[in-house]
Amino acid sequence: MPFYTYRAVTPEASCDYCLKSFETVQSIKSDAMTECPKCHNPIVRLIQPVQFVQDTSEKKILSDENLKKHGFKKLVNAGGGKFDEVV
């Protein structure tokens, strides 16, 4: 289930819980919360950027060391239709 971030609509009338922001876990199917669970003042759901994790496993698999370890050959284009063997 995803995390959703909420903040008070009117900061001057809010409690410490919803003043800056708070996170809660909700189902995707459930409606957005409309009031703070502590002080019952109006709140709004904030849109947060999604964290992006880059997978670097392809770089490790195709490294010269890994190719040599598993008995593969790596050829690099030397130009003029010729290829040099690197590994």
N, C-alpha and C positions, 0 to 999 in steps of 0.2 A: 504494500500500500504506500502511496506517495505522501510526502510531507507537504503541508501547505502553511504558508506564512500569512499571518493576519496582523493588522494594526488598527488602532482606534481612528475613527473618522474625525472626532473632535478631541484633540489631545488634552485640552484644559478640563474636560469632563471625564477623563478616563482614570483608571486605576494604574498602579505600577505594573501590573501584569500585561496590559494591552497598550501602555503608553508608547513604548518604542516599537516592539513587535513581539510576537510569540509564534511558535511552530506547533502544529498538531498533525497527527496521522489520521487521514480520512480515506474512505473508499473513493474511487474515481466516480462511482455512480451516485454518491451522496451529494446533496446540495451544499453550496458554500454556506458557512456560518454567517449569521447576520448580527449577532450580539456577543459580547464578551461573556465567557462562562462565569467570570467572577463578579463583575460589576454591572453586567447587562446593558452596557452602553453600545451604540452601533459600531461595528467594525467592518473593515473591507479586506478582501483577500488580495495579497500582493503577488505580482508575477515575478518569479525569481529565475535567473539564468540556470540552465542545466549544466552540470559539471561534465566536462569532456575528458575522457581518459584515452590517451593514444597508446595503442598496442605496438610495442617495439619488437615483438617476437620475430617478425619477418626479417628484420635486420640481423638478428642473431642466427637465424636459420641459413641465410645466404652469405654469412661471413666467410672469408677465405679460410680461417681456421677450421670452421665447422665443415666446409666442403672437403678440405684435405683430410680431416679426421674420418669422414665417411667414404672416402675413396672416389670422390667426384673430381672432374676436371673443369676448370673455369677458363674460358677463352675470351680474350678481349680483342675487338676489332683494331688492327694496326693500320688499316687503310689499304687501298689497292687490292682488295680481295684477300688479304692475308690476315690471319688471326694468330695472336701470341698466347701461349699457354701460361697462365698466371699461377695456377695451383697444380 
